[in-house]
């Protein structure tokens, strides 16, 4: 489908997942638009909902993941409370890191509000040094992996 800004999206993506996330009144700024910092929070909520629904239990004694970088590009402001859709997927991965890509879309998937990427690094909780992603993490992440993603072996 062609979005209102001329880009394309699909209602049934070949990769990744689409998660509904709610925009609340206090997320809007004085101009009645979603505050710029809230776009990253919408993505965070979608990621947390995905991992929680997949059955993964956050345990900081086992694994710590930190954000290395976050990039956002804004297209069309969100100007109302209600649900939006977050399409998210893992575009690339290394032994110790993953790069999520995401689109924040209207609930009907017709308008692209923002898009971006976020790279996470998996750390050992005791040393805070990068460590490889676990087999369990890879198993939970399977629905997020882009079709052409090659999982690193070493």
C-alpha positions in Angstrom: 0.0 0.0 0.0 1.1 3.6 -0.6 1.1 5.8 2.5 0.0 9.4 2.5 3.6 10.5 2.3 4.3 8.4 -0.8 6.2 5.6 1.0 4.9 2.0 1.2 3.9 -0.3 4.0 2.0 -3.5 4.2 -0.9 -4.6 6.4 0.7 -8.1 6.6 4.4 -7.5 6.7 6.6 -10.3 5.3 8.9 -9.7 8.3 8.7 -8.2 11.7 5.5 -7.6 13.7 2.9 -4.8 14.0 2.0 -3.9 17.6 -0.8 -1.4 18.6 0.3 1.2 21.1 -1.9 3.9 22.7 -1.2 7.6 22.6 -2.6 9.4 25.7 -3.6 13.0 26.2 -0.6 13.8 28.4 1.7 12.6 25.5 0.6 15.6 23.5 2.4 19.0 23.7 1.0 22.5 24.0 0.4 22.5 20.2 -1.8 19.4 20.4 0.9 17.2 18.8 2.7 14.2 20.1 5.8 15.5 21.8 9.0 14.4 19.9 10.3 12.4 22.8 7.2 10.3 22.9 7.9 8.7 19.5 10.8 6.8 21.0 8.6 5.8 23.9 5.9 4.4 21.6 8.6 2.3 20.0 9.8 1.2 23.5 6.3 0.2 24.5 5.9 -1.9 21.3 9.2 -3.7 21.9 8.4 -4.4 25.5 5.0 -5.7 24.6 6.5 -7.9 21.9 9.1 -9.5 24.3 6.6 -9.8 27.2 4.0 -11.5 25.0 6.7 -13.8 23.6 7.3 -15.0 27.1 10.7 -13.5 27.8 11.2 -12.4 31.4 13.4 -9.4 32.0 16.1 -10.5 34.5 19.0 -8.0 34.9 21.0 -10.6 36.7 21.1 -12.6 33.4 21.3 -10.0 30.7 21.4 -6.2 30.3 20.8 -4.5 27.0 21.7 -0.9 26.5 20.9 1.5 23.6 24.0 2.5 21.6 22.1 4.8 19.3 18.7 5.9 18.3 17.6 7.6 15.1 14.2 9.1 14.3 12.8 10.7 11.2 9.5 12.5 11.5 7.0 12.6 8.7 3.4 13.4 9.8 2.6 14.6 13.3 0.3 12.6 15.6 -2.4 15.0 16.7 -4.9 12.9 18.6 -5.2 10.3 21.4 -5.9 6.7 20.5 -4.1 3.8 19.0 -1.2 3.8 16.5 0.6 0.9 15.0 4.3 0.2 15.4 5.9 -2.0 12.8 9.2 -3.3 14.1 11.8 -5.7 12.9 15.5 -6.6 13.3 17.3 -5.4 10.2 20.9 -6.5 11.2 22.6 -8.3 14.0 26.1 -8.9 15.2 27.2 -11.3 17.9 26.5 -8.8 20.7 24.1 -6.4 19.1 20.9 -5.9 17.1 19.7 -3.1 15.0 15.9 -2.6 15.2 14.1 -0.7 12.5 10.6 0.7 13.1 7.8 2.6 11.6 5.1 4.4 13.6 1.9 4.3 11.6 -1.7 5.3 12.0 -3.9 2.5 13.3 -5.2 1.9 9.8 -1.6 1.7 8.5 -2.3 4.5 6.0 -0.1 7.3 7.4 3.6 7.1 8.3 4.2 9.3 11.3 7.8 8.5 12.0 10.5 5.9 11.3 13.8 5.1 12.7 16.3 2.6 14.1 17.8 1.7 17.4 20.9 -0.4 18.1 21.1 -2.4 21.3 24.2 -3.9 22.8 23.9 -7.1 25.0 26.0 -6.7 28.1 27.2 -9.1 30.8 25.5 -7.8 34.0 28.6 -8.3 36.2 31.2 -6.7 33.9 29.0 -4.4 31.7 31.1 -5.7 28.7 29.5 -6.9 25.5 28.6 -10.6 25.4 27.0 -12.7 22.6 23.2 -12.9 22.4 21.9 -16.1 23.9 20.2 -19.0 22.0 17.1 -18.1 24.0 17.2 -14.5 22.8 17.6 -15.6 19.2 14.6 -18.0 19.6 12.3 -15.3 21.0 13.4 -12.8 18.3 12.6 -15.1 15.4 9.4 -13.3 14.3 11.3 -10.0 14.2 14.1 -11.1 11.9 14.1 -9.6 8.4 14.1 -12.2 5.6 17.6 -11.4 4.5 19.1 -11.2 8.0 22.1 -13.5 8.4 22.7 -14.5 12.0 26.4 -14.2 12.9 28.1 -17.5 13.8 31.3 -16.3 15.4 
